[in-house]
């Protein structure tokens, strides 16, 4: 049976990019808390309204809101958690949720990259707001600038991908999410770090190797 996997890493480390590749080619079910929150915002739900201010400031949305949202997304299929958990309280809640469903603890892949790399990636990112498909103007450009290769619609820059908010998100990551590395590292069996500064294909390759699906394809 496939195991649940957590993608841990700073903003811009490439978690969403790799989760989309694994979902498309290998059938993993991606649960991206960032994408879910943006959908709630677009749909004007109570959660979307409550989260909007935190997101626009680059702060974390409170744990209780996030944990409830994720719980509602769980199914019987193993998931690939992208951008969740981001605090120790969220990590403990995820372990509990999975254990309650008779599943094992999730495997954790840490996308390691220095701050300067993360900044450059976020400043050049373009996104399809309808599908979440991600491009980069230098590292992964669309065929026609500003247009999505898949649905031909316009690409946008995320409102939180502005220099001053990027700085805040990186500070928040270092202060609130980095402690999770130590939380997970204690259990060597479930934690692995990968070099997220490599080219996209090389990251995918390393990822498939560490999560053990490479041999099946
Ligand atoms: P979220 O949407 O999760 O943003 P994030 O963690 O800041 O992560 P990103 O989506 O920015 O980065 P990524 O690692 O997915 O990088 P990507 O693949 O796009 O969260 C947004 C907000 O929601 C948060 O600030 C918070 O307010 C709230 N939130 C979400 N989850 C929460 C939670 N659990 N708790 C509390 N609050 C929460 O890649 C980035 C760019 O680099 C792209 O342009 C891509 O094309 C390029 N790229 C990717 N890989 C490579 C590579 N190997 N080489 C070169 N370029 C690359």
Boltz pocket constraint, residues with backbone or C-beta under 6 A from the ligand:
constraints:
  - pocket:
      binder: B
      contacts: [[A, 9], [A, 10], [A, 11], [A, 12], [A, 13], [A, 14], [A, 15], [A, 16], [A, 17], [A, 18], [A, 33], [A, 34], [A, 35], [A, 37], [A, 51], [A, 54], [A, 55], [A, 56], [A, 58], [A, 59], [A, 60], [A, 61], [A, 62], [A, 66], [A, 82], [A, 83], [A, 84], [A, 85], [A, 86], [A, 90], [A, 121], [A, 122], [A, 124], [A, 125], [A, 126], [A, 134], [A, 135], [A, 136], [A, 137], [A, 139], [A, 140], [A, 160], [A, 169], [A, 196], [A, 197], [A, 198], [A, 199], [A, 200], [A, 201], [A, 203]]
      max_distance: 6.0
